[in-house]
Amino acid sequence: MQIHIEDIHPLTDFQRNAKAHLSRVNKTGRPEVLTVNGKAEAVLMGRHSYEQMVEAIEELETLKSIGRGLEEMEAGKTVDAATVYQRLRKL
């Protein structure tokens, strides 16, 4: 994601005009970078953008888990369901 120069603001401006900043990030869907003494300190993003980001992260984590499972299966590090069921019945 590319940050536009117009989306970089001092934290003090955000503190004075929080509603305007929130309205802008929700309208544009672009995050804002908030700075302190000219250095990036925080990122402000709208609720919808945040939810999309969380969903994308969850999907990526799921795909990684599936990939690990497939690798373990190919390496013979798994136990078939029938064997697990037999072991559980013995407990």
Secondary structure, DSSP 8 states (H G I E B T S, - for coil): ----GGGEEEHHHHHHSHHHHHHHHHHH---EEEEETTEEEEEE--HHHHHHHHHHHHHHHHHHHHHHHHHHHHTT----HHHHHHHHHH-
